[in-house]
Amino acid sequence: MPVTAEDTTDEAHRAIEAVFRIESARLIAGLTGIVRDVGLAEELSQDALVAALERWPETGVPDNPGAWLMATARNRAIDLLRRQERLARKVETLGRDAEREPGPSEAAFDRVLDRAGIEDDLLRLVFLACHPVLSTQARVALTLRLVGGLRTDEIARAFLTSEATVQQRIVRAKKRLAEARVPFEVPARAEWGERLSSVLEVIYLVFNEGYAATAGDDWMRPVLCEDALRLGRMAAGLLPEEPEVHGLVALMEIQASRSAARTGPKGEPVLLLEQNRSRWDRLLIRRGLAALARAEELGGTVGPYALQAAIAACHARARTAQETDWPRIAVLYGALAQVAPSPVVELNRAVAVGMAFGAEQGLAVVDGLAAEPALAGYHLLPSVRGDLLARLGRAAEAREEFLRAAALTRNTREQALLEERAAEQGEDGRAK
């Protein structure tokens, strides 16, 4: 079949979209460094994308498409700053009269094409998009849009919400940043605790929504995992001396290594201890263990992501489920509870205690969480309790807990799994 002009155009458009997804964060970061307005920077980057869509189908994709997009956006920024009188002082600072005195002006704008300068601006953009002044939902949406390069419809589809809702979140987030006069800068070291925690929280929230979807018909949304991994690796490159960044990357790499084994032939969930470990991605495991080793080499206080990565590493190193070092996992969860205390961490510790020292001891930890308000509607509390009860031979109670968990989850795949586990306990309280 002959290749048509339409086929060539479609191929060019796919190439443009792929390039833009990769380069958009650096593009927006560099432009924000010039115009000091993240909303305007995004508009300029979109202008460059439109120009590519118009020209590349005819001329072909350039050898260095990222540089082409950056140069195009840079020129539009220059034109805009010259044209708008309200930005006269900013234009003058950058050197408005380029024709009369080209040196300073060109040097200022050419910084956008400098890789080191772009990386600095990219780090500023990450801290800006994840600023604590924004709500969690706004931080996630803005980060995926500006840093992740996702379109609004892609974000909406990933989080099972409307495109209009996502667009509103992004618009409001930009407005909030402007109203709060949040500077486009890397925060002072004294402020890094909260600010870096916010960045890592956003990345891990994106990953978790892909790894174990909280709602909808799919057990996993791999695209979100991939986007989070890309963001995490980017952060590690920008902050190579921060152990917790490497800890987060290690955690995501190791967890992502199990993706192929986490679903069955029909998309049904497969629990960790039942997974075919030959399907685990050994490359991702090696990358994760290397990132964990890097976090440990950097030293300092061991943070929550590095501890969770160490737990994930225990599973990754076990050739079979039976070889899992559950006593060490229980100890690590105890350490995690000291660093980042939460009922969810304690629930996970209960699982490890139950596996390491017997279901009776694990159940005692779980029962101590029964009155915890934060877990009142959390489906994994009755799910864990049901599993421990089933192992103790208390089938009727286990069945009740699995059904309660099924009623609480919003993910249809998980709901079906829990109902199946309830059925395994038998109607008469005798396990099948």
Phi, psi and omega per residue, in radians:
M1 nan 2.219 -3.105
P2 -1.186 2.609 3.098
V3 -1.421 2.180 -3.110
T4 -1.633 2.903 3.089
A5 -1.081 -0.583 3.129
E6 -1.150 -0.695 3.101
D7 -1.083 -0.751 -3.138
T8 -1.096 -0.736 3.131
T9 -1.125 -0.762 3.117
D10 -1.068 -0.718 3.137
E11 -1.123 -0.725 3.117
A12 -1.108 -0.721 -3.138
H13 -1.129 -0.690 3.101
R14 -1.128 -0.692 3.113
A15 -1.130 -0.707 3.141
I16 -1.118 -0.772 3.133
E17 -1.092 -0.700 3.129
A18 -1.140 -0.771 3.130
V19 -1.114 -0.764 -3.097
F20 -1.133 -0.647 3.110
R21 -1.058 -0.681 -3.121
I22 -1.300 -0.739 -2.976
E23 -1.648 -0.234 -2.973
S24 -1.056 -0.679 -3.115
A25 -1.087 -0.808 3.123
R26 -1.150 -0.637 3.117
L27 -1.086 -0.892 -3.135
I28 -1.122 -0.705 3.141
A29 -1.080 -0.833 -3.140
G30 -1.106 -0.692 -3.140
L31 -1.218 -0.652 3.093
T32 -1.101 -0.600 3.074
G33 -1.076 -0.467 3.110
I34 -1.520 -0.991 -2.973
V35 -1.554 -0.206 3.098
R36 1.004 0.585 3.125
D37 -2.591 1.902 -3.031
V38 -1.156 -0.581 3.101
G39 -1.134 -0.787 3.113
L40 -1.139 -0.680 3.116
A41 -1.065 -0.706 3.130
E42 -1.149 -0.694 3.113
E43 -1.070 -0.747 3.136
L44 -1.134 -0.672 3.110
S45 -1.146 -0.645 3.097
Q46 -1.167 -0.628 3.065
D47 -1.054 -0.723 3.118
A48 -1.127 -0.655 3.099
L49 -1.113 -0.765 3.120
V50 -1.057 -0.739 3.121
A51 -1.073 -0.696 3.112
A52 -1.138 -0.732 3.132
L53 -1.090 -0.536 -3.139
E54 -1.387 -0.646 -2.964
R55 -1.738 -0.684 -3.006
W56 -1.124 -0.614 3.086
P57 -1.025 -0.467 -3.133
E58 -1.593 -0.744 -3.029
T59 -1.637 -0.267 -3.031
G60 1.580 2.792 3.139
V61 -1.269 2.247 -3.124
P62 -1.083 2.809 3.119
D63 -1.091 -0.621 3.110
N64 -2.151 1.384 -3.031
P65 -1.082 -0.602 3.133
G66 -1.090 -0.757 3.126
A67 -1.140 -0.652 3.116
W68 -1.082 -0.828 3.135
L69 -1.075 -0.740 -3.117
M70 -1.136 -0.757 3.132
A71 -1.119 -0.726 3.126
T72 -1.096 -0.811 3.137
A73 -1.139 -0.663 3.130
R74 -1.060 -0.803 -3.133
N75 -1.104 -0.649 3.112
R76 -1.204 -0.609 3.084
A77 -1.122 -0.740 3.103
I78 -1.051 -0.840 3.138
D79 -1.043 -0.751 -3.109
L80 -1.126 -0.779 -3.113
L81 -1.179 -0.535 3.088
R82 -1.295 -0.597 -3.007
R83 -1.387 -0.568 -3.012
Q84 -1.641 1.999 -3.102
E85 -1.128 -0.495 -3.090
R86 -1.206 -0.251 3.099
L87 -1.861 0.387 -3.023
A88 -1.012 -0.749 -3.103
R89 -1.163 -0.659 3.120
K90 -1.167 -0.695 3.109
V91 -1.103 -0.728 -3.128
E92 -1.119 -0.670 3.119
T93 -1.064 -0.706 -3.134
L94 -1.420 -0.196 -3.140
G95 1.733 1.389 -3.037
R96 -1.197 -0.707 -3.013
D97 -1.515 1.197 -3.071
A98 -1.095 -0.565 -3.121
E99 -1.193 -0.620 -3.095
R100 -1.416 -0.758 3.136
E101 -2.322 1.382 -3.011
P102 -1.168 -0.477 -3.027
G103 -0.942 -1.156 -3.067
P104 -1.045 -0.726 -3.103
S105 -1.102 -0.863 -3.111
E106 -1.110 -0.664 3.136
A107 -1.106 -0.717 -3.128
A108 -1.137 -0.769 -3.121
F109 -1.327 -0.574 -3.130
D110 -1.155 -0.318 3.095
R111 -1.038 -0.478 3.130
V112 -1.119 -0.471 -3.137
L113 -1.565 -0.087 -3.134
D114 -1.466 2.222 -3.046
R115 -1.040 -0.794 -3.112
A116 -1.094 -0.721 3.128
G117 -1.121 -0.671 3.125
I118 -1.129 -0.748 -3.137
E119 -1.074 -0.693 3.086
D120 -1.078 -0.797 -3.140
D121 -1.176 -0.583 3.115
L122 -1.115 -0.722 3.090
L123 -1.103 -0.699 3.078
R124 -1.076 -0.713 -3.129
L125 -1.121 -0.713 3.116
V126 -1.052 -0.826 3.135
F127 -1.151 -0.590 3.131
L128 -1.190 -0.856 -3.093
A129 -1.130 -0.497 -3.102
C130 -1.788 0.390 -3.073
H131 -1.118 2.363 -3.105
P132 -1.086 -0.245 3.108
V133 -1.163 -0.324 3.141
L134 -1.623 2.692 3.046
S135 -1.195 2.836 -3.137
T136 -1.025 -0.798 -3.129
Q137 -1.074 -0.700 -3.138
A138 -1.171 -0.709 3.130
R139 -1.092 -0.770 -3.139
V140 -1.088 -0.855 -3.103
A141 -1.095 -0.792 -3.093
L142 -1.186 -0.687 3.133
T143 -1.137 -0.778 3.119
L144 -1.116 -0.618 -3.119
R145 -1.285 -0.906 -3.013
L146 -1.485 -0.766 -3.060
V147 -1.621 -0.680 -3.116
G148 -1.427 -0.342 3.109
G149 1.341 0.273 -3.135
L150 -1.413 2.543 3.011
R151 -1.299 2.810 -3.133
T152 -1.045 -0.712 -3.125
D153 -1.179 -0.549 3.104
E154 -1.192 -0.720 3.107
I155 -1.121 -0.765 -3.139
A156 -1.067 -0.760 -3.131
R157 -1.163 -0.672 -3.121
A158 -1.145 -0.629 -3.084
F159 -1.825 0.231 3.067
L160 0.928 0.818 3.084
T161 -2.326 3.057 -3.082
S162 -1.421 2.674 3.109
E163 -1.082 -0.658 3.138
A164 -1.089 -0.683 3.137
T165 -1.118 -0.786 3.131
V166 -1.112 -0.754 -3.141
Q167 -1.056 -0.731 3.115
Q168 -1.093 -0.720 3.131
R169 -1.066 -0.744 -3.111
I170 -1.175 -0.796 3.134
V171 -1.066 -0.804 3.141
R172 -1.138 -0.621 3.129
A173 -1.112 -0.796 3.112
K174 -1.084 -0.718 3.128
K175 -1.129 -0.713 3.139
R176 -1.122 -0.717 3.113
L177 -1.098 -0.694 3.130
A178 -1.178 -0.773 -3.139
E179 -1.098 -0.661 -3.133
A180 -1.432 -0.053 3.138
R181 0.911 0.810 3.114
V182 -1.235 2.126 -3.089
P183 -1.295 2.635 3.090
F184 -1.506 1.483 -3.060
E185 -2.738 2.774 2.978
V186 -1.372 2.223 -3.084
P187 -1.106 2.750 3.083
A188 -1.092 2.645 -3.084
R189 -0.945 -0.596 -3.118
A190 -1.120 -0.390 -3.101
E191 -1.712 0.019 -2.988
W192 -1.171 -0.486 -3.099
G193 -0.917 -1.062 -3.107
E194 -1.219 -0.724 -3.045
R195 -1.178 -0.778 3.131
L196 -1.194 -0.655 3.088
S197 -1.028 -0.672 3.127
S198 -1.133 -0.731 3.120
V199 -1.077 -0.857 -3.094
L200 -1.169 -0.631 3.119
E201 -1.070 -0.776 -3.131
V202 -1.080 -0.805 -3.124
I203 -1.076 -0.762 -3.091
Y204 -1.267 -0.540 3.051
L205 -1.085 -0.752 3.108
V206 -1.089 -0.798 -3.136
F207 -1.064 -0.826 -3.091
N208 -1.097 -0.634 3.125
E209 -1.171 -0.501 3.063
G210 -1.412 -0.597 -3.046
Y211 -1.355 -0.657 3.117
A212 -2.523 1.482 -3.039
A213 -0.980 2.313 -3.095
T214 -1.361 -0.322 -3.123
A215 -2.614 2.921 3.078
G216 1.722 -2.934 -3.033
D217 -1.739 -0.118 -3.099
D218 -1.866 2.406 3.101
W219 -1.230 -0.611 3.139
M220 -2.336 2.730 2.982
R221 -2.232 1.484 -2.994
P222 -0.948 -0.554 -3.105
V223 -1.063 -0.690 3.120
L224 -1.157 -0.672 3.071
C225 -1.047 -0.765 -3.131
E226 -1.128 -0.710 3.116
D227 -1.125 -0.729 3.133
A228 -1.142 -0.722 3.093
L229 -1.075 -0.727 3.113
R230 -1.093 -0.746 3.103
L231 -1.122 -0.729 -3.128
G232 -1.135 -0.771 3.115
R233 -1.117 -0.649 3.086
M234 -1.085 -0.790 3.139
A235 -1.091 -0.693 3.122
A236 -1.122 -0.633 3.093
G237 -1.204 -0.605 -3.134
L238 -1.403 -0.469 -3.083
L239 -2.240 1.115 -3.002
P240 -1.156 -0.290 -3.098
E241 -1.747 0.140 -3.122
E242 -1.729 1.890 -3.061
P243 -1.052 -0.628 -3.092
E244 -1.200 -0.490 3.068
V245 -1.137 -0.776 3.094
H246 -1.173 -0.587 3.078
G247 -1.088 -0.744 3.107
L248 -1.135 -0.773 3.120
V249 -1.053 -0.751 3.118
A250 -1.038 -0.789 -3.135
L251 -1.056 -0.814 -3.105
M252 -1.205 -0.699 -3.141
E253 -1.058 -0.814 -3.085
I254 -1.194 -0.750 3.113
Q255 -1.118 -0.734 -3.136
A256 -1.123 -0.445 -3.136
S257 -1.079 -0.368 -3.100
R258 -1.573 -0.060 -2.956
S259 -0.898 -0.823 -3.073
A260 -1.133 -0.440 -3.092
A261 -1.642 -0.083 -3.029
R262 -1.481 -0.146 3.102
T263 -2.285 2.585 3.115
G264 -1.532 -3.010 -3.085
P265 -1.019 -0.539 -3.109
K266 -1.796 0.271 -3.139
G267 1.470 0.117 -3.124
E268 -1.308 2.605 -3.130
P269 -1.166 2.491 3.008
V270 -2.103 2.078 -3.067
L271 -1.219 2.757 -3.006
L272 -0.900 -0.865 -3.048
L273 -1.264 -0.207 -3.141
E274 -1.819 0.029 -3.058
Q275 -1.322 2.590 3.038
N276 -1.399 1.818 -3.011
R277 -1.228 -0.231 3.062
S278 -1.218 -0.293 3.123
R279 -1.566 -0.087 3.076
W280 -1.201 2.489 -3.092
D281 -1.407 1.860 -3.072
R282 -1.175 -0.529 3.115
L283 -1.119 -0.806 3.124
L284 -1.122 -0.624 3.104
I285 -1.113 -0.788 3.128
R286 -1.083 -0.714 3.111
R287 -1.122 -0.712 3.135
G288 -1.138 -0.771 3.127
L289 -1.139 -0.614 3.098
A290 -1.167 -0.713 3.107
A291 -1.148 -0.669 3.095
L292 -1.128 -0.732 3.101
A293 -1.074 -0.672 3.107
R294 -1.124 -0.741 3.114
A295 -1.066 -0.717 -3.125
E296 -1.223 -0.633 3.111
E297 -1.108 -0.642 -3.107
L298 -1.196 -0.391 3.040
G299 1.257 -2.768 -3.072
G300 1.446 -3.010 3.123
T301 -1.162 2.273 3.122
V302 -1.290 2.141 -3.066
G303 -1.590 3.059 -3.076
P304 -1.104 -0.612 -3.122
Y305 -1.265 -0.692 3.104
A306 -1.130 -0.642 3.106
L307 -1.173 -0.743 3.097
Q308 -1.145 -0.602 3.086
A309 -1.154 -0.656 3.104
A310 -1.123 -0.629 3.075
I311 -1.156 -0.812 3.118
A312 -1.052 -0.617 3.141
A313 -1.130 -0.582 3.085
C314 -1.040 -0.717 3.107
H315 -1.216 -0.733 -3.077
A316 -1.129 -0.571 -3.090
R317 -1.419 -0.300 -3.121
A318 -1.410 2.138 -3.120
R319 -1.216 -0.514 3.074
T320 -2.324 2.857 3.122
A321 -1.070 -0.582 -3.096
Q322 -1.204 -0.424 -3.116
E323 -1.497 -0.010 -3.105
T324 -1.071 2.348 -3.125
D325 -1.480 1.338 -3.083
W326 -1.140 -0.656 3.075
P327 -1.009 -0.729 3.109
R328 -1.151 -0.683 3.121
I329 -1.097 -0.713 3.105
A330 -1.074 -0.714 3.105
V331 -1.124 -0.754 -3.141
L332 -1.113 -0.679 3.085
Y333 -1.154 -0.587 3.059
G334 -1.101 -0.730 3.093
A335 -1.151 -0.687 3.114
L336 -1.104 -0.662 3.123
A337 -1.119 -0.500 3.095
Q338 -1.309 -0.683 -3.085
V339 -1.396 -0.733 -3.089
A340 -2.393 1.258 -3.075
P341 -1.095 2.320 3.073
S342 -2.854 2.672 3.097
P343 -1.051 -0.552 -3.134
V344 -1.193 -0.709 3.082
V345 -1.078 -0.744 -3.138
E346 -1.139 -0.602 3.091
L347 -1.150 -0.720 3.082
N348 -1.152 -0.625 3.086
R349 -1.110 -0.630 3.113
A350 -1.057 -0.706 3.106
V351 -1.072 -0.817 -3.117
A352 -1.134 -0.712 3.108
V353 -1.087 -0.746 3.132
G354 -1.091 -0.653 3.134
M355 -1.320 -0.617 -3.059
A356 -1.438 -0.684 -2.954
F357 -2.189 0.116 3.092
G358 1.941 2.581 -3.070
A359 -1.091 -0.547 -3.129
E360 -1.069 -0.786 3.135
Q361 -1.189 -0.664 3.091
G362 -1.117 -0.715 3.139
L363 -1.117 -0.614 3.118
A364 -1.085 -0.692 3.110
V365 -1.162 -0.763 -3.133
V366 -1.098 -0.788 -3.126
D367 -1.096 -0.454 3.068
G368 -1.239 -0.221 3.137
L369 -1.770 0.011 -3.020
A370 -1.016 -0.618 -3.085
A371 -1.654 0.128 -3.101
E372 -1.243 2.025 -3.092
P373 -1.013 -0.627 -3.087
A374 -1.142 -0.344 -3.119
L375 -1.833 0.164 -3.046
A376 -1.000 -0.702 -3.130
G377 -1.956 0.313 -3.070
Y378 -1.538 2.000 -2.986
H379 -1.150 -0.416 -3.099
L380 -1.289 -0.317 3.084
L381 -1.126 -0.976 3.083
P382 -1.163 -0.488 3.118
S383 -1.126 -0.831 3.115
V384 -1.129 -0.739 -3.132
R385 -1.106 -0.695 3.116
G386 -1.084 -0.705 3.141
D387 -1.121 -0.762 -3.135
L388 -1.155 -0.711 3.114
L389 -1.125 -0.680 3.123
A390 -1.102 -0.700 3.134
R391 -1.187 -0.423 3.100
L392 -1.539 -0.004 3.121
G393 1.437 0.217 -3.138
R394 -1.664 1.233 -2.951
A395 -1.081 -0.752 -3.094
A396 -1.091 -0.757 3.126
E397 -1.173 -0.680 3.131
A398 -1.091 -0.749 3.133
R399 -1.029 -0.763 -3.138
E400 -1.080 -0.710 -3.122
E401 -1.200 -0.717 3.131
F402 -1.124 -0.672 3.104
L403 -1.178 -0.649 3.095
R404 -1.134 -0.716 3.110
A405 -1.113 -0.711 3.136
A406 -1.091 -0.611 3.141
A407 -1.264 -0.399 -3.076
L408 -1.562 -0.519 -3.090
T409 -1.295 2.623 3.103
R410 -1.842 0.040 3.119
N411 -1.706 2.106 -3.024
T412 -1.149 -0.598 3.108
R413 -1.115 -0.794 -3.129
E414 -1.176 -0.659 3.111
Q415 -1.038 -0.775 3.129
A416 -1.097 -0.687 3.121
L417 -1.106 -0.780 -3.118
L418 -1.161 -0.677 3.098
E419 -1.146 -0.627 3.089
E420 -1.145 -0.709 3.129
R421 -1.176 -0.600 3.079
A422 -1.135 -0.742 -3.132
A423 -1.102 -0.565 3.134
E424 -1.114 -0.351 -3.127
Q425 -1.459 -0.181 3.060
G426 1.453 2.588 3.131
E427 -1.170 -0.550 -3.050
D428 -1.652 0.204 3.126
G429 1.425 0.212 3.070
R430 -1.951 2.176 -3.106
A431 -1.099 2.438 3.141
K432 -1.392 nan nan
